[in-house]
């Protein structure tokens, strides 16, 4: 994931109340699929899907460029972008290609699967809506600059709205069926990550150092909160609290009701680009200090810190009591959620910037070597 550019620091206090639908809501990924970045609209990075105690290598698929995009998967199909300008749909079970779609730029953004469509951004500045079955183009929406974050989708009574951030200093809301813009929120710098959705509201950070809460139906900014430094990661939301790190070497929990900082975690002087995985008692995230951190959900006090051999920009996934994350050292790791002990690792050999997906008992992850890899329990291929 790329960082942010020069930041115009500012602070503007909101004076609107945050509706109760935002608080007290916990959304976790279903056991079968991983249809969007971080697994669910609130971006908690948690799934009840089980993974093997000792995963084995199952298959790999080679694209024509580095794979920095995070994979998603649903209904037996994994979808991922590549820097060869293409989006790929593959069989989750054995990695056979189902279809490809070519854009005019590198595809580092994670795709999103929703309602029979795939929404995916490109560095050509377009958000594409594709048919999930065959990859044909439904519509394309042009922003003013590159898109590196994932789309998120809100739906109510048949109405679908798609939210996408862009390096054109804006968050865009589109009609999911037609791709027509419904509203746009201007920021003071890049929108690098994706917006979390809880209830009828969206929460996103930007490289202007602000966290914004937006009413999805109207596009009204309900609150702005100063993070003090630019935000490259995507925000995770649980029970009305936003969890996110920044480039001022802090990871924070921020109340969305009143904008107060509940706690701040500071350790070594390295920024946090990794998006957090959040469960009932833990918040887990990677750091550019070559370590994986776990802190208490309520207090931010450290529970464990596990050193690895490279920067951790990849965002971890919590699968029950296992933490799965990639690393710049070319390895994918599986850790114990309670202790941080490394239970399993596999050396791919090149930088892993994207985040893993967990689907149907398999771990799916892309790599800078241009390939996507699958790990899980061995399944013999029937002829």
N, C-alpha and C positions, 0 to 999 in steps of 0.2 A: 504494500500500500504506500502511495506517495504521501509526503508530508504537505504542509501548507506553505504559502508564500508569505510575503511581508504582511504584518498585521497592524491594522488601525485599531488601537485599543480604545474601548469605549464602555460606558455603562449606562443603561437606561432602565429604571425600575418600572415594572408593570404595576398597574393598579387594579387589575381584574382578578376575581376569585377563580380558582381552578375547580372545575366541576368535580363532583364526587365520583363520577364514572372513571376518572383517572386514578383515584386512589383505591387500594384494596383489591386490585385486579391482578391476577397472576395467570399468565398464559404460557404453557409449555408445549413443546413439540410433541405431536402424537408419536406413538411407538413405531409406526411404519415408515414415515417419510420425513424428508428434510427439504421442504419445497421452497425455502427462501433463506437468504443469508441470516445466520444466527438462529435459524430453525423456526421462528415464530414472529408475529408482528411486533411484539414487545422487545425482541432481540435479546432474549435472555441466554441463548446459547445452551439450552438444557433440553435433553430428551430422555424419555424412559426406555428408549431402545437399548437393548443389551448388546454388548460387544464381547467377543471371545476373550478369555483370560490371556491367551497367547495367540494373537492374530497371526495368520500366515499370509504371505504374498499370494494374491489370486490372479491378477492380470494387470497389464498396463496398455495404454493407448497413446501413440505418439502423434502429436500435432506438429505444425510447421513453425511454431514459435514458443517462447516462454509461456508457461501457464501461471499467471499471477492471480487469475480469477479464482474465487472460491466456488467449489462445485455445489450444486443442489440436486435433489433427487426426489422422484415421486413415481408411483405406479410402475416400478421396474425400469425407469429411465433416469440416467444421470445426465445433467446438462452443465456445460462449462465453457467459458470463453478462453481464447488464446490470443497471443500477440501476433499471430499470423493473420489477424483481422477476422477470424471466424468464430462462430458458435457451434459447438458439437453436441449432439444427442447420442448417447451410447447406452447399451444394455447394462444395467447394474450387475447382472449376474456374470456375464462373461466379457463385457467390454466391446461388443460388436457395434459398429457405427450404424445408427438409425438414420440420421440426416445431418447436414451442415447448412449453415447460413453465413454468407460472407457480408461483412460491413466494409466501410471505407477507412477504418482505423483499427487500432489494437483494442482488444476486448479484455480489459482488466476487471471490469465491473462484474460482480456476481449476478447471475440470472435470478429471476423470480418466477415460480410456476403458480398460476392461479386461474381457475375457471377455464381450463382448456387452452390457455395461452402462456407464452413465455415472454416476460418483459426483461429486456437487457439493454444496457447502455454501452456506448463505444466512445473511444477517444475522437471519433469523427463528430462528436457533439449530438448524436441522435440517440433517442430512446426508441427501440424497436419492439413492436408487439408481433410475436410469431405464433403460428399454430403449433400447439404442443405435439400433435400427431406427426406432422410431416415437415415442420419448419418453414412453411410458406409465410410470406409477409402479410400481416393484416393491416398494419399502419406503421408509420414512422413519424416521430415528433422531433423537431430540431431545436436544440437549445443553442446558446451562444458560445459554448466552449466544451471541453472534454467532460465526459462522465466517467467517474471512477467508482462511485458507490452504487449500491443495489437499489432497485425500486422497492417500495413497499406498497401494499394494496389494502384499501379499506372498502368494505361493501356493506350496504344496508338496503333491504327491500328491493333487490335487483339492481341497485345503482352501484357501479364500481368506480372508485377513484384511485388513481395511481400517483404516488408521490415520488419525485426524483430530484436529487440535488445535482448541481452542475458547477463547473469552474467558471461559469458566467456570473457568479456571485448571487445565485438564486436557488430557492426551492420551488419546483413547479408542481402543480396539481393538474392532472389530466382526467378527462372522461375515459375510463378504461375500455369502453366499447369503440370509441371513435378516434381517440388520441387528441381531441380538441382541448385546448387549455381552458381550465376553469378559473384559476387564479395563480398568482406568483408572489412569493415573498422575497424581497430584496435583502441581501446581506452586505457586509462591508468587505468580504473576502470569500475565498473559495468555499464551497460546500463539498467536502471530500468524502464524508461518510454517508450513511443512509438514515432516514428518519424512522424512529420507533413509533408505533401506533398502539395506543391504549384507549379503549372506548371510542369517543368521537374526536379525539385529539391526537396530534402528532408532536413529537419532541425530537429536536435535532440540534446538533452543535455545528459550528462553522469555524473557519480559520480567522474570524474576527474576534474569537474568544468568547462568544455569547452562546448560551443555550436558550432556544426559543420554544415556547409551547404555542401551538397553533390549532384553532378550531377548524377541522377538516371541511365542514359544510360551507363555511363562510370565508375561510382564509384569514380570519382575524387573529392577529398575534395577541394571545392572552397574557403572556408574561415573557420578559427577557431577564436572563440571569447571567451575571458576569463570572466566567470561569477563570479569568485572569491571564489566560494564555490560549494560544490557538489550539483547536481541537481537530485532530485528523481522524480519530476513531469514531465508530458509531456508538450511540448511547444505548445502554440497556436500562429497562424500566421494570421495577418490581414494587408493588404496593405503594405507588405514588412517589417513589424515590428514583432519581436518575443516577446511574453509575457510569463514570467515564474518566479517563486519564487525559492529560494534556502535555504540551511541550514545555511546561515550566516544572517538569519533574514531579508532578503531583497527580495522585488519583483521588477523586472525590465522590462523595455521595451527597446529592443536592435534592432538597425537598421541592417537589413541583407545586405544592400548595402555597408556600410563602417565599420560595427562593433561598431559604437559608441553607448553609452548608452543614450537614449533619456530622460529617467527619472528613478528615483529610489524611491520606496516607502518603508519607514522604520517606524515602530511603536514600539511595544513592542519587547522584545528579545526572540522571538519564531520563529522557522523555518516554511517555507511554503512548504508543501508536496502536497497540493491540486492543481490540474491543473485549469487554469483560464477559465472562460467563457467570450467571447468577443463579443460585439455588437457595433453598430455605435458610441455610446457615452460613453460606460461603459466597465470596466473590473472588473469582480467579482471573488473572490477566497476565500477559507477558510484558517484558520490559526490554529496552535496548541495553540494559545492564547485564544481559546474558543470563537472565533468571526468570523463573516463573513464580508468581506471587499468589498466595491465598490469604485473604483477610476475613475477619468476622463481618457478617452482613450488617449487624446492628451498630458496631463500634468502629470498624476499620482497623482493629488491632491485628497485627500479623499472626497468622496461624502457622504457616510454614513458607519457606523460600527455597526453591530448588534450582541450583545452578546448572546450566547447560553450556554448550560450547560456542554459541553464537547468539546474535540478537534475536529476540522473539517479537516480531511484528505480526506473525500469525495469531489469530484469535482462537482461544481454546474453546473446546466443546466439553460439556459435562454430560456423560452418559451414565445415569444413575450415580455410582460412586467412583467413576473413572473420569480422569481429565485427559483429553486427547488434544495435542497441539503440535504444529510444525515449527521449524527453527531454521535460522540462517546457516546452521552448521550442516544442513542437508539431511537431518534426521527428523522422523516423526516420533513423538514420545507419547506413552500412556503412563499416567501417574495415579497413585491412590489419592482420592479426594481428601481423606482424613489426615494423612501423614505427609503427602508430597513425595513419597518414595516412588522411584522409577520402577515400574513393573514390566515394561516392555519398550523396546525401541527398535527402529528399523532405519538403516542408513541408505537413503536414496542416492545421496552424493552431491546434490546441488541445492541451492537455496530454496526454502519453502516459505513463500510470502503469503499465499492464500490460506484460508481456514479450512479445516476438515469438515466434511459432511458425514453424518452417521445415518444409515438407512438400511433396513432389512438385515441388521446384524453386521453390516460392512462399514468400513472406514474408507472414504473416498477423498483423495487430496491431489492437488496439482503441484507441479514443481517447475523451477526455472529451466530444467533440462528439456522442457517442451512436452512432457508427458503427464497424464493423469494416472494415478495408481489406486488399486483397490486391495484392501486387506480384510480378512475375516476368517471364517471356517472354511476349510477346503471342500469344494463342491466339484465332483468329477463332471466333465463336460460330456454330455450324451451325444453320440453321433446320429 
